[in-house]
Amino acid sequence: PTEVAEIPGEGVLGRVEDREVIVGGDGFVASRVGRMVGDHPAKGAGSVLVAVAVDGHMAGHLVMSDPLREGAGAMLDGLRRQGISRILLATGDRADVAERVTEGLGLDGLRAGLTPDQKVLLVLSERKHGPVMMVGDGVNDAPALAAADVGVAMGARGAAASAEAADVVLLVDRIDRLGPGIEIARASRRIAVESVVAGIGLSVMGMIAAAFGYLTPVQGALLQEVIDVAVILNALRALRIAPQEPATGKPQAIISEQADIVQGATP
């Protein structure tokens, strides 16, 4: 394509092999070629109708829909086994689209037709149930990602704004990596707490012993080095974390935008 021009929210125009091509919403293309907009028989709930015109004449339509990502149901079941007690879908798409896509997933709630500020309000209101984890990939998700207790961005093909606002960025375009990520995070935190408690506890005990004269300054210095090395070796256990066992806890997740649980549409 050459001489390509985009009309935000409407469609694109350009030339392909010296032929003028217009692709976009049915109303947008119809207005460009001077015809009336009609109902397309193939357009159903959850589908997007894209019109195509060539050299000023309507050439046809593309009917696109969003199939569910493979393994989405198993991923949500895995999150529940890890203690995620409430899972919602927040999307800017129409309610009928969201309902069709999420049918059978067993979500605890569905919020459709949301603007970015409404997603933020949803995150804030859901905090009454517990800590909120927000998962999103679009620029519209960035404010809600920043407002959540934990924001997770799909960084592989997501918007840069969402990655900058999030606390965690998944570098692969696979939302099923969310479960192992939670397991790794929990195990890492447990090891960190163990190291802090053990390190500070042993150091305090050594200072008490030195205060009562049971340790000389040289012995105290050597003991502190031994404690530091032990804490470092314990922290290295994080390198051997292998996500297997379901974790505990009762946070909740809000999964925003269908792009997080469904495959992107293709003509």
N, C-alpha and C positions, 0 to 999 in steps of 0.2 A: 504493500500500500504506500502511496505517496500523497502529498498534500493533505495529510490527515488533520482534521480539526475536531476537537471534542467540545460538546455542549454539556456541561455538568448536569447530571441527573436526567438527561434527555437522550443522548446518543452520540454517534460519531459519523463524520463524513470523510470521504477520501476517494482516491482513484486507484483502481486495480486494473492493470493492463489497459490503460487509457479509457476505462469506463468508470463513470461516476457511481459510487456505491454509498448508500445511506443505511445505517444500522442503528436501531434504537427502539424506543417504545412505539406502540402502534399509533398513538395519537401524534407523536413527533414526526414519524415517517409519513403518515397520511397527510399532514399539513404541508410537508415539503413536496409531495407529488400531486397535491390537489385532489384528494379523494376523501370520502367519508369513512369514519371509524366504525367498524362492525365487530360483533362478537365472534370470536374464533371458536369453533366447536371443540377443538382439542384442549382449550384452556380450562383447567379444572383447579380445584383447591390445591395450593402449594406449588403451582407452576407459574413460570414467568414467560410472558409472550414477547418475543423480540421480532420486530418486522424488518424486512430487508427490501430495499428498492435499488434497482439498477437502471441508470440512465433515465431517471424520472418516472419509471414505471414500477409498480409493486411486483416484486419477484416472488415473495413468499414469507413464511413465518418460521421462526425457530421456537419451539416450545421446550423450555428448560425447567428442570426440577432438581431438587436436592435429595439425593438418596442418603440414607443413614450411613455414617461411617461404619466400616466393618469392625466389629468388636466393641461398639459403643455400649451395648447392654452389659456385656461382661465387665467393662471398665467401671460402669456405675455400680455394679454389684460388688466389685472389688473395693471401691471407695466405702461402701456401706460396711463391709466386713472390717475395714480399718477404723470404723467408729464415726464416719461422717454421717450424722443423724438426719440432715435435712439438705436436699439437693433441689435447687430451683433452676429453671431456664429463664433467662432475661434476654429478650431479643427485640429489635426494632421492626421486625417483620410483622405481617398480619397474623391475627390469632389463628385463622384457619390453616395457614402455612405451618405455624409452629405446632399446632395440634396434630396435623398429619405426620410431620416428621418425627415427633416424639411419642407417637402412639405405641403403647406397650412397654415403654421404658420405666414406668413406675416412678416418675418424678413426683416430688412433694408439692410442686407448684409450678405454674407457667404464667409468665408476665410478658405479654406481647405488645407491640406498638409503642415501645419505650423510647424516649429521647435520652440523650446522655445525662441530663440532670435528673431525669426520673430513675435512671439506673443508680445514680448516687443515692437518691432517697430510698430506693429499695435496699441498698446495702446498709444504710443507717438504720432503717426500720427492722431489718432482720437481725440486728445485733442483740435484740431482746432475747433471742433464742440461744445466743452464744457467739463465740468468735466467728468471723466471716472470712472465708477464702473466696476470692473472686477470680475467675478464669476468663480471659478474653483475648482477642487478637486484633480488634479494629480500633481505629482512632476514636470512635464513639465510646469505647470501653475505657479509655485512659483515665477519665475523672473517677470512675467507679473503682478502677484498680488502685488508684491512689487512696481512695477513701476506705478500702477494705483493710481488715487486720493483716491479711496476707494477699497480695496481688500477684497473680501468675499470668504471664503473657506468653502466647505462642509466638516465638520469635523467628521461626524459620521463614514464614511468609506473611507474618502479621505486620501491622503498622509500626513504624519506629516510635511513634508517640506512646503506644501501649507498652512497648518494651522499656521505655524510659520511665514510665510511671510505675511499673510493677516492681515488686520485691524480688521475684523469681522469674527467670526467662527460660522456657524450654526451647532448646536450640534445634529440635527436630519437630516436624509438623505431625506429631503423633500425640494426641491427648491421652492415650493409654499409658504414656510415660509419667503421668501425674501420680499414679499409685505408687510405683517404685520410688519416685521422688519424695513422697511423703514418708515412706519407710526409711529412706536414707537420712532424711532430715531428722526424724525422731531418734534414730540410732545415734547419729552424730551429736545431737543435743544431750542424750543420755551419757555418752562418753565424756563430753565436755564438762557436764555437771560432776561426774565422778572425779575427773582430774582436778577441778577446782576445789571440791570438798576435801579430797585426799591431800592435795598440795598444801592448802591453807591449814588443815587440821594437823598434819605432821609438822609444819613449820611452827605453829603455835605451841605444840607439845615440846619441840626442841627449844624454843625460847624460854618456856617455863623451866625446863630442866637446866638450861644455862643460868637462869636467874637464881636457882637454888644451889648452884655450884657443881652440878653433876656433869657439866660439859665445859671444856676449855674453849677459848675462842677458835683455836685451830680445829678442834673436833666439831664445833658448831658449824664452821665454814664447810668442812668436808661433808657433814650430814646434810647441809642445805643443798650441796651439789648433787648428792645421791637422790634427794627428794625431787629436785628439778629433772634429773635424768629419768626417774621413774614416772613422773607425770608426762614427760614427752613420749616415752615408750607406750604408755597407756593411750595417749592421744593418737598414736599411729595405728591403733586398732581400727580407726575410721576408714583406713584404706582397704580393709578386708570386709566391709559391710556388703552383704549380698541380700537384696530384698527377697524375702521368702515368707516370713510369718506376718500375719495381719497385726497391725498395731492397735492400741486402745486410745480412748479419748472421744469426746463428743463435740467436735467442731461442726461447722456446716459449710457447704460450698454453694456458690452461685455460679452457674455456667452461663456465660453471656454470649449471645450471637450463635446462630446455627452453625457458623463455620467451626465452632469448637466441637460439635458432636456430629456433624454431617459432612459429607464430602462436597467440595465445591461443584457447582453445576457445570455441566458441559453440554454443548449443543449436540 
